[in-house]
Amino acid sequence: MGKKQRMEEEKGQVIAFHQSAQFFYEKGMKAYRRHNLDDAIKYLKRAAHAEKEPFVLCQLASALSEAGQYHESNQLFNNVLRMDAEMTECYYYLANNCAFLGLFQQAKKYAQRYLEAEEDGEFAEETLDLLDIIAIEEDDEEKFEDEDELIIMQEQANSFIRNGQLDEAISTLETVLTEYPEFWSAYNNLAIARFQLGEIEEAMRIVDTVLEKNPGNLHALCNSLIFLYSIGREEQAEELADQLEYVYPMLVEHRFKLGTTLATVGRFQTAYKWLKILKRQGYEGDVSFHYWLAYSAYMIGDTHTAEKTWKHVVEVYPEKEGQEPWNGIGFTDTNQEALLGQLRVSFQEAKSEEEQMLALYLMNELQTKDKIQVFFDILQSADKPVIANWARYFFLASSGKRMPKELKEFQKCAQIADVLYNHTEKDDMLIEECLQLWFHTFSSFYHTNMSFSNAFGWSAAVEYVVRSEQKENMTQAEIGHIYNVSISTVRKYIQAVKQIKADY
């Protein structure tokens, strides 16, 4: 819903309730204000069952709409109109619900009925905006909906991109654009293919062209954010991410694109909102959808949804068992205190700086508050600046205290370590080697002007170098595809890692 339904009490009316209806209504509204939609719907349904007042039904319909249950929401709004034809704002909400479902003709009908009844009504301006959006969507559908050959070629190009066959994808997409020069989806996929091939400036130019000719194109904006983030243009990426936080997509594919994009760049709160809404709508998607939903849920503290979502992933992909995005490495033992003691010994016996950094990183993965004291002891006694600051970073992070600017690079170091773990196949030996190489690389470059902003670029390079040492046949294009970075970006960071690896 574009706006929450306003309550009749706010207009100064007094509604007599049965006691049970009042009780459940108040609990429902309290949950609604906290954005706890499950409880809001449960209690508002009980209130509506006890007292079928139109405004109670409107609140329930609003909650159902925000939860993505548009059909049930529409049924209630239509019931309200049958009970009280003067509650014309229901037409506005019906129009929004239909638009979210892609039922643009019905959405247009309800929008027009609202304007007929409330030409200067509270939602008149929003309704006119909605009609403009519907007109754009209808234009796009009319132009391409019967083009079977176009759809086949587009899907073929997508398959080429997923399989790393970038030249074939580019050839197919350029053929599509020759015949359909305003098919923006093809431009966006072409930009992705060019970027993964290392043609960064050309990819950015394509995205800029789309946004110039089709302003507000969400796929282009999301691609632009990923590109900026991947090549380390941090300020531009942050600015664009801030703008996308306020976008309210209507279509399922747009919500999926926005949710996964924001999750990729660490904006987990908003990413979770859209991915959770999709789940409520019955959207299943592929493993990437469930991965980002689970990861985002965990990162904002909704461990129940995270674990439930990952359980579904394991049911479909049994080989993913134990590979939760948030899991610490090898922490299957429930005795966290014993593990902390073992890691402290590992830290004391470590012969290199990277081994000490690995021990501290693994300590931080433990779910025990005792680690805070260990970090404090180490930061007080460490004679190496890198180790002292690494321990200080984890101490502050575990304590929930403000992170000073001088630890910003260590925060980036931890983010890259997290990315390596989340993307690397769950082979403990491989992960440990990747992490040690990364910590050695970070420690070696720490006192230089090297930038650590591109977490995915560094991670791809480290894994590629480790795999090459193990004689595993993985191309730079393949590793770039896994981490969603271009070949040229992978190559750039591989050179940096190999420069350090020679002394490792």
RAMOBEL-V695757 format. One record per residue. OMEGA is omega in radians with two decimals (999 if undefined). Layout:
# RAMOBEL-V695757
omega->OMEGA
omega->OMEGA
This chain:
# RAMOBEL-V695757
omega->3.12
omega->3.11
omega->3.09
omega->3.10
omega->3.11
omega->-3.07
omega->3.13
omega->3.13
omega->-3.10
omega->3.12
omega->3.05
omega->-3.13
omega->3.10
omega->-3.10
omega->3.11
omega->-3.12
omega->2.81
omega->-3.05
omega->-3.12
omega->3.12
omega->3.13
omega->-3.11
omega->-3.10
omega->3.10
omega->-3.13
omega->3.09
omega->3.12
omega->-3.13
omega->3.09
omega->3.10
omega->-3.13
omega->3.14
omega->3.09
omega->-3.12
omega->3.03
omega->-2.97
omega->-3.14
omega->3.13
omega->3.14
omega->-3.13
omega->-3.12
omega->-3.08
omega->3.13
omega->3.06
omega->3.13
omega->3.08
omega->-3.13
omega->3.11
omega->-3.12
omega->-3.05
omega->-3.06
omega->3.06
omega->-3.11
omega->-3.06
omega->3.05
omega->3.11
omega->3.11
omega->3.11
omega->3.10
omega->3.12
omega->3.12
omega->3.13
omega->3.11
omega->3.13
omega->-3.14
omega->3.09
omega->3.12
omega->3.14
omega->-2.94
omega->-3.10
omega->3.13
omega->3.08
omega->3.14
omega->3.12
omega->-3.14
omega->3.13
omega->3.09
omega->3.07
omega->3.13
omega->-3.14
omega->3.09
omega->3.12
omega->-3.08
omega->-3.08
omega->-3.12
omega->3.10
omega->-3.01
omega->3.11
omega->3.10
omega->3.11
omega->3.12
omega->-3.13
omega->3.08
omega->3.13
omega->3.12
omega->-3.13
omega->-3.13
omega->3.12
omega->3.10
omega->-3.14
omega->-3.09
omega->3.12
omega->-2.94
omega->3.11
omega->3.10
omega->3.11
omega->3.13
omega->-3.13
omega->-3.12
omega->3.12
omega->-3.14
omega->3.11
omega->3.09
omega->-3.11
omega->3.08
omega->-3.10
omega->-3.05
omega->-3.08
omega->3.11
omega->-3.05
omega->-3.07
omega->-3.08
omega->-3.09
omega->-3.11
omega->3.11
omega->3.14
omega->3.09
omega->3.08
omega->3.13
omega->3.11
omega->3.09
omega->3.12
omega->3.13
omega->3.14
omega->3.12
omega->-3.14
omega->3.14
omega->3.10
omega->-3.14
omega->-3.11
omega->-3.10
omega->-3.06
omega->-2.96
omega->-2.93
omega->-3.10
omega->-3.08
omega->-3.09
omega->-3.12
omega->3.12
omega->-3.13
omega->3.14
omega->-3.12
omega->3.12
omega->3.12
omega->3.10
omega->3.11
omega->3.10
omega->3.12
omega->3.10
omega->-3.13
omega->-3.13
omega->-3.10
omega->3.11
omega->3.11
omega->-2.95
omega->3.13
omega->3.12
omega->3.12
omega->-3.12
omega->3.13
omega->-3.14
omega->-3.10
omega->3.11
omega->3.05
omega->3.11
omega->-3.06
omega->3.05
omega->-3.11
omega->-3.09
omega->-3.02
omega->3.11
omega->3.10
omega->-2.95
omega->3.13
omega->3.13
omega->3.08
omega->-3.10
omega->3.10
omega->3.09
omega->3.11
omega->3.12
omega->-3.14
omega->3.13
omega->-3.13
omega->-3.13
omega->3.10
omega->3.12
omega->-3.12
omega->-2.97
omega->-3.10
omega->3.11
omega->3.11
omega->3.12
omega->3.12
omega->3.14
omega->3.12
omega->3.13
omega->3.11
omega->3.12
omega->-3.09
omega->3.08
omega->-3.08
omega->-3.13
omega->-3.04
omega->3.11
omega->3.12
omega->-2.97
omega->3.13
omega->3.12
omega->3.12
omega->3.13
omega->3.09
omega->3.12
omega->3.13
omega->3.14
omega->-3.14
omega->-3.12
omega->-3.13
omega->-3.07
omega->-3.11
omega->3.01
omega->3.07
omega->-2.90
omega->-3.08
omega->3.12
omega->3.14
omega->3.14
omega->-3.14
omega->3.13
omega->3.11
omega->3.09
omega->-3.14
omega->-3.10
omega->3.08
omega->-3.07
omega->3.12
omega->3.14
omega->-3.08
omega->-3.11
omega->-3.04
omega->-3.11
omega->-3.09
omega->3.12
omega->3.12
omega->3.10
omega->-3.13
omega->-3.11
omega->-3.12
omega->-3.11
omega->3.12
omega->-3.13
omega->3.08
omega->-3.13
omega->-3.10
omega->3.02
omega->3.08
omega->-2.93
omega->-3.08
omega->-3.13
omega->3.11
omega->-3.13
omega->-3.13
omega->-3.07
omega->3.13
omega->3.11
omega->3.10
omega->3.11
omega->3.14
omega->3.12
omega->3.13
omega->-3.13
omega->-3.13
omega->-3.12
omega->3.10
omega->3.13
omega->-3.08
omega->-3.14
omega->3.10
omega->-3.11
omega->3.10
omega->-3.07
omega->3.07
omega->-3.14
omega->-3.10
omega->-3.14
omega->3.13
omega->-3.13
omega->-3.07
omega->3.10
omega->3.04
omega->3.11
omega->-3.06
omega->3.14
omega->3.13
omega->-3.14
omega->-3.09
omega->3.12
omega->3.14
omega->-3.12
omega->3.06
omega->3.09
omega->3.11
omega->-3.11
omega->3.10
omega->-3.13
omega->-3.12
omega->-3.06
omega->-3.12
omega->3.13
omega->-3.11
omega->-3.12
omega->-3.09
omega->3.11
omega->-3.08
omega->-3.04
omega->-3.03
omega->2.96
omega->-3.03
omega->3.04
omega->-3.09
omega->3.11
omega->3.12
omega->-3.12
omega->-3.13
omega->-3.05
omega->-3.13
omega->3.12
omega->3.11
omega->3.12
omega->3.11
omega->3.12
omega->-3.13
omega->3.09
omega->3.07
omega->3.11
omega->3.12
omega->-3.09
omega->-3.10
omega->-3.09
omega->-3.11
omega->-3.10
omega->-3.13
omega->-3.11
omega->3.09
omega->3.08
omega->3.11
omega->3.12
omega->3.14
omega->3.12
omega->3.12
omega->3.14
omega->3.06
omega->-3.09
omega->3.13
omega->-3.11
omega->3.13
omega->3.10
omega->-3.12
omega->-3.14
omega->-3.11
omega->-3.11
omega->3.13
omega->3.12
omega->3.11
omega->-3.12
omega->3.13
omega->-3.10
omega->-3.12
omega->3.12
omega->-3.01
omega->-3.06
omega->3.13
omega->3.10
omega->-3.09
omega->-3.11
omega->-3.12
omega->3.14
omega->-3.14
omega->3.09
omega->3.10
omega->3.12
omega->3.12
omega->-3.12
omega->3.09
omega->-3.13
omega->-3.14
omega->-3.12
omega->-3.12
omega->-3.11
omega->-3.10
omega->-3.09
omega->-3.10
omega->3.14
omega->-3.08
omega->-3.07
omega->3.11
omega->-3.09
omega->-3.13
omega->3.10
omega->3.05
omega->3.10
omega->3.10
omega->3.13
omega->3.12
omega->3.13
omega->3.07
omega->3.11
omega->3.14
omega->3.11
omega->-3.13
omega->-3.05
omega->-3.09
omega->-3.10
omega->3.06
omega->-2.99
omega->2.99
omega->-3.00
omega->-3.12
omega->3.13
omega->-3.14
omega->-3.11
omega->3.12
omega->3.12
omega->-3.11
omega->3.14
omega->3.10
omega->3.13
omega->-3.13
omega->3.06
omega->3.13
omega->3.13
omega->-3.11
omega->-3.11
omega->-3.09
omega->-2.97
omega->-3.08
omega->3.09
omega->3.10
omega->-3.12
omega->3.11
omega->3.10
omega->-3.06
omega->-3.06
omega->-3.08
omega->-3.07
omega->3.10
omega->3.11
omega->-3.09
omega->3.13
omega->-3.11
omega->-3.13
omega->-3.13
omega->3.14
omega->-3.12
omega->3.13
omega->3.14
omega->3.12
omega->3.10
omega->3.14
omega->3.11
omega->3.07
omega->-3.10
omega->3.05
omega->-3.11
omega->3.08
omega->3.10
omega->-3.13
omega->3.14
omega->3.08
omega->3.12
omega->3.13
omega->-3.06
omega->3.09
omega->3.05
omega->-3.08
omega->3.12
omega->-3.12
omega->3.09
omega->3.10
omega->-3.10
omega->-3.13
omega->-3.09
omega->3.05
omega->3.12
omega->3.12
omega->-3.12
omega->-3.13
omega->3.09
omega->3.11
omega->-3.09
omega->-3.12
omega->-3.14
omega->-3.00
omega->999
